[in-house]
């Protein structure tokens, strides 16, 4: 270990066993004081003046300010404070900029100065960068240093000691270092829904591994603005008999109280953003991708309103209908099916559904059932990496009953003479390795037709979210960062059949 790091470690060890004069001063001022004296403003103001501003930790440390004015704690923070007193595991879905992270800077300081014992630990997990961990701790230090400037040194680190309590900040990609610690009393994962998917699972496993552990059994807080569907936050939200007490704080909570965190004008401005429902209204819509234009998606949804009442009971029969399948490859992946019809000059999505952990033979029967409901589909399009599915569908529909060599010859000749393969085969294999980039570009060109060529009824929200979040690099889809990518793949296969002249 370099000499400078040895010195830092020695100073840190000393701060765990000894309190500086400045540290003792803040401890004495916060002794037996509440985090916040009263949410009843007149009563709090009276106590504030009577104690010369030493009524509670919020004022000892100094309140947050907005537009140059001291802020009180907000009504929703009272709800959060009471939830933390009554529950050991808290899940918080929040609007962006509401002040939840700021609240926990104060709450953790309150725990260290009034509740926890020397030698206890507080652990905070943040986004997957070391700089994010340092930034989080810098905010914590800055809060306490406003009135107590001698508490901490100025170096960049991810560890601080307050009243002999060790506060450690971990980036999500390094959360394994949090295993095996002793006396962990409080754990928080901040903006957890934005950790990479694999890290989300590991973070949850590490945090919950301390439940019931001797000398630990911490309070656990998961807090985040929602990100993509099927992520950490939504999976916990949908859990029955969950470990977590759930708090939902949408933007409406930021408009409450005599000094709200938002103004009505700010919210009206924010509503103009395509991200508003995710950032402020608590919807799992994912980050906006870089492939499909949001205005093109909105136009498709607008045209889809004409077909919102369309269901399996009243599908139009006898018209050009495509059914595309993105098969599941493991028990953890999903089986995606999208169906389109050409109606009134528009490509209309009449079905878009994911099947979780499907049985192989059941899915063949489901495709047959869906085809029967429209009086027979024109073509079935299947990812070519699932030859067993293609063969089973050909047998089930009694189509394309040719030898493998003949089928390969058909495909070769169609490419050679630029003949649409769907005119020669009923079950059409689509190779994403060979055609994926072309299919994605083609789909974007159709979506961007000015007058609108696509209609997507609003009930197919998963497909809409998939298009919104679609991410690609050099026209190759980034599937881990694209929500409902199985539905998007099926949608691309359907659109690949349609050709529009300029």
C-alpha positions, 0 to 999 in steps of 0.5 A: 500500500502506498505511504499516502494511503497508509497515512489516510488509513491511520487517520481514519482508524484514529477518527474511529476511536477518538473525537476531534474538538469539532466532532465533539461540538456537533455531538453535544449540540445534537444530543437528544435532539429530534431530526425535525422538531415539528411539522406544525410550523408555528410550534416549530418556529416558537421552539426555534427562537426559544433555543436560538436555532438549536431546536432539532438536527435540521436546524443545527446542521442548517436547512436546505435552501431554495431561491435563497430561502430556508426550506422546512421539511416537506409533508411527504418527508414526515410520511417518510420519517414515520415509515422509517420509524415503523419499518425495517425495509423501505422501498421508495419510488419517487419523482425526480428532484423531489429531495429524497436523497437530500432527506437521507443525507440528514437522516443518516447524519441523525442516525450517526449523531443520536442513534447508532453506537461507536463501531457501527456501519452505514453503507450506501450503494450508488451508480456504477462509477467510483466518481458517483460514490465520491460525489455522494459522500462529498454531498454528505460532507458538505452538508455537515461542514457548512456549520462545522468546517473542521469535521472532515479532510478534503481528500476524495474518498468513499469512507467517512467517520461521524461520531465513530460511525463508519459511513462507506459508499459503494459503487454498484459494480463493486458491491461484492466488497460490501459482503462480510462486514460487521455491525452494518446497521443501515443500508441504502441503495440510491437510484437503484433502478438505474444500475445495470440489470446484473448489478441490480440482482447482486445489490439486492442479494448483498443487502438482504444477506444482512437481514437477521445477521448477528450484530447487523440486521440493518434497516434497508432502503431502496430508493429510485426514480423508476427506469425500465420495466422489469427492473429491480424497482418494478419487480419489488413493486409487484411482489406479493408479501414483500419484505418491503414497505412501499412508498410512492412519491410522485410529483404531486407530493412536491406541490404540497406544503407552504413552501413546495419543492416544485412550482406549478409552472415548473411541472407544466414545463416538465410535462412537455418532456417525453420523459415526464411520465417516467421522471415525475409520474412513476411510470416504468417507461425506460430511458428514451433510446436512440433509434425511433423518433418519439414523435413518430411513436406518438403518431403511431399511437395516435393513429392506433386510437381508431383501433383501441376497441379492436380485440380477438373477438372482432379481428378482421378476417380475410385481409393480409395478416402477418404473425411474427415470433421471437422465441424464448431461448431459456426459462428466463427469457420471454416468447414475443408475438406481434401480429399486424394487418393492413387496414385502411392504408395503415399497418395496424398492430392487432396483437403484441404479447409476451409469454413468460416461461412458455411451454414449447408445444403450448406456443405452437398451439397458441400460434395456431389459435391466433391464426384461426381467429383471423381466418388464417395468417398470410405469413408466419415470420420466425427468428431463424436461430430457432429452426425447431420452432420453424419446423414445428410450425410447418408441420402444424400448418401443413405448409412448406413440406419440402426437403431441407435442400429444396428450402435452402434453394428457395431462399438462395434463389429469392435473394439472387433474383430479388423475389420476396421470400414470403411469396414462396414460403409460408413460414419465413425464417428471418436472420437477425445476424444477416438482416438485423441492421437492415430490418431496423433501418427499414422499420425506422423509415416506415415509422418516419413516413410523415403522414404516418403508416403505422397504427399501434393501439395504446393497449400494447404498452409493452411494445410502445415502451420497447420502441421508446427505449430501443437502443442501437449502435451502428444499427445493431440493437443493444438488447440488454438496454432495450425494454421488451426487446422480444416484442421489438424484434417481432415488430421488426420482422413484421415491418420487413415485409411491407414495402412503401414506394416514395 
